[in-house]
Amino acid sequence: MPHRPVRLPSPARLAIVGATGAVGMELLSCLEQRNFPVQQLRLFASERSAGRRLKFRSDTLPLEVLRQGSLSDVDLVLCSAGSKLAARYAPQAAEGGAIVIDNSSAFRTQPQVPLVVPEVNPETLAAHAGIIANPNCVAIIASLALRPLQRAAGLRRLSMATYQAASGGGAAAMQELLSATRAALSGESFAPRVLPHPYAFNLFSHNSAVDMASGLNEEEIKVTRELRRLLSSPALPIGVTCIRVPVLRAHAMALTVELDRALSVAEVRRLMAEAAGLRLVDDRERNLFPMPLAATGIDEVLVGRVRTDGSDPSGHTIALFVAGDQLRKGAALNAVQIAEQLML
């Protein structure tokens, strides 16, 4: 059996699986913008994309169809092609000597597979055995704001509401939002095909299946489970409501965080301003706080609207509002940052 590397060579031989999807395209952008050291890059997509070429740096690269043995000669696989395909091909790639960073939910619950946000729990990378899981986009974005609070004052309880962009449903959901909005503005009817409800000028409960016993949908279950794991707090009480909103690609969320030790608003602002991966946007005079449009296309997660929660007279509860690009830090950028950590 080939040796499973713990680190990546620099430059590395890369493969992107799911290269034509929304996250796959963002992976290409992140690799190029961050000048990631690439020796060779191979792009894989479905059979209907075979023969097309995608631009990367000064070259155009052919799209290949993923088959048995396709990933046998690469150092790193960035996989964003769904759970079924990842479950089939990621273990094969790892056995062949590659490191796989997978963006699906296929491996996120497996205790032997690290679930990683580099600014939050980079130490867990040392335990990988060839496969690393990229967390759920909401969990990534929320954990960046929660980790500084946890380190400073401990977390006692979390309540959150998420306002999730179309990009979380993939390129087809983004296109449906654009088409539905054009139709609505023109006074025309539009029948939703990708999402279960009308999307233009509407919002609705996240379109994942609802568990009949708990009333939670799959997204809320994922967020709860993955945040607890990222924060190494398996018993942290978390209440979450996930809502799909008519925004293209940046998630926003309201976080209400009960701490073990009370922190002042000034202390929380300082923590947020100093934390890696965050940008403080908290201007009360101008009523300027994090917005999805402002978060779109940037690496940092915006955090602001910092205030004490009036429903807790003890002063232990802080309210925040955050916004982060779902395709970037919520998916592609986080995967590339993991790969960068493996080269240090």
Disulfide bonds with the S-S distance in Angstrom:
none
